[in-house]
Amino acid sequence: MVARRGELVDATARPAVVTYAADGGIAGVLTYDVVGTECEVLTLHAAVQWAGAGTALVDAVRGIAARAGCRTLWVLTTNDNVEGLRFYQRRGFRLSALRPGAVDESRRTLKPRIPPTGFHGIPLRDEIELVMPLEGEEGPAAGEPASTPRTN
């Protein structure tokens, strides 16, 4: 369950894109949700950092979102996730909103097991939203061979 924007979302009930390593093992998984003209990246997990799985997954979902008619792709992260902030910004996402105290509120009302301290010993308090405009983008044409990422 992902706590964000004051609600809990079951990421396992949403579509996913999976990328596989050369040995056939799973290299990464990204869950997403398309609502109207927006696509949200709910979760992103890469088995090995710096191997390209995260980038491949974001690129695949960007194409899915564009083909679905989405105008924006967005993601929420937390104030302690400095690696995530770097990752998303390097791939074209821009900071669009800061929700001070949103994680504190989610911990209090939705998901008590959210730890008080996150990565690098940083107090886990705030949500940060990043957005990537998709207008004018097109994904691969229907019927094109699939790349490594696959939608499940």
C-alpha positions in Angstrom: 0.0 0.0 0.0 1.3 3.4 -1.0 0.4 6.4 1.1 0.2 9.5 -1.0 -2.0 12.6 -1.3 -3.8 11.7 1.9 -4.9 8.2 0.7 -3.7 4.6 0.5 -3.4 3.1 -3.0 -2.9 -0.6 -3.6 0.0 -0.6 -6.1 -0.4 -4.4 -6.6 -3.9 -3.8 -8.1 -2.5 -1.4 -10.7 -0.8 -2.2 -14.0 2.9 -2.9 -14.0 5.8 -2.9 -16.4 8.6 -5.4 -15.8 12.1 -5.4 -17.3 14.3 -8.5 -17.3 18.0 -9.0 -16.9 20.1 -10.9 -19.4 20.0 -14.0 -17.2 16.2 -13.9 -17.3 15.7 -12.6 -13.7 13.6 -9.6 -13.0 15.7 -6.4 -13.2 13.0 -4.0 -12.3 9.2 -3.3 -11.8 7.2 -0.1 -12.1 3.6 0.2 -11.2 1.5 3.0 -12.6 -2.1 4.3 -12.8 -3.7 6.2 -15.7 -6.6 8.5 -14.7 -8.0 10.7 -17.3 -5.1 12.6 -18.9 -2.6 11.9 -16.2 -0.4 8.9 -15.5 1.1 8.4 -12.1 4.2 6.3 -11.3 3.2 4.6 -8.1 6.3 2.5 -7.4 9.6 1.9 -9.1 12.1 -0.8 -8.0 15.3 -1.7 -9.7 17.2 -4.8 -8.5 20.5 -3.2 -9.3 21.1 0.6 -9.3 22.8 2.2 -12.3 22.1 -0.7 -14.6 19.4 1.1 -16.7 16.3 -0.8 -15.5 14.7 2.3 -14.0 15.3 4.4 -17.1 13.9 1.6 -19.3 10.8 1.3 -17.1 10.1 5.1 -17.0 10.6 5.2 -20.8 8.1 2.3 -21.3 5.5 4.0 -19.1 6.0 7.3 -20.8 5.1 5.6 -24.1 2.1 3.8 -22.5 0.9 7.1 -21.1 1.4 9.0 -24.4 -0.5 6.3 -26.3 -3.3 6.5 -23.7 -3.7 10.2 -24.4 -2.1 11.4 -21.1 -0.8 14.9 -21.1 1.4 14.4 -17.9 3.3 11.7 -16.2 3.8 12.4 -12.5 5.4 10.8 -9.4 5.5 11.5 -5.7 8.5 10.9 -3.5 9.5 11.9 -0.1 11.9 14.5 1.2 14.6 11.9 2.2 14.7 10.3 -1.3 17.6 12.3 -2.7 18.6 9.5 -5.1 15.0 9.4 -6.4 14.9 13.2 -6.8 18.1 13.0 -8.8 16.9 10.1 -10.9 13.5 11.6 -11.9 14.9 15.1 -12.6 17.6 13.6 -14.9 14.9 11.9 -16.9 12.9 15.1 -17.5 10.6 15.4 -14.5 10.3 18.8 -12.9 9.5 19.7 -9.3 5.9 20.8 -9.2 4.7 20.6 -5.6 5.9 20.3 -2.0 3.5 19.1 0.7 5.1 19.9 4.0 4.1 17.5 6.7 2.2 15.2 4.3 4.2 12.1 5.4 3.7 13.0 9.0 0.0 13.1 8.4 -0.1 9.8 6.5 1.9 8.2 9.3 -0.7 9.5 11.8 -3.9 8.7 9.9 -3.2 6.1 7.2 0.0 4.0 7.6 1.5 4.1 11.1 4.4 1.8 10.1 6.0 4.6 8.0 9.3 5.2 9.8 10.1 8.6 11.3 13.5 8.6 9.7 14.3 7.8 6.1 17.4 7.5 3.9 20.6 9.1 5.2 19.1 9.7 8.6 16.8 12.4 7.2 13.5 12.9 9.1 10.8 11.6 6.8 8.1 14.4 6.7 7.2 15.7 3.3 5.9 14.7 -0.1 7.5 16.1 -3.2 5.7 15.9 -6.5 7.5 15.8 -9.9 5.8 16.1 -13.3 6.8 15.4 -16.9 4.7 17.0 -19.6 3.8 14.5 -22.4 2.1 16.7 -25.0 3.5 16.0 -28.4 5.0 12.7 -27.4 4.1 9.5 -29.1 4.9 6.0 -27.9 6.0 3.2 -30.2 3.4 2.3 -32.9 1.0 -0.5 -32.2 2.5 -3.8 -33.4 6.1 -2.8 -33.0 8.3 -5.4 -31.4 8.4 -5.1 -27.6 11.6 -3.9 -26.0 12.9 -5.5 -22.8 10.2 -3.9 -20.6 6.9 -5.8 -20.6 3.5 -4.7 -19.3 1.9 -7.2 -17.0 
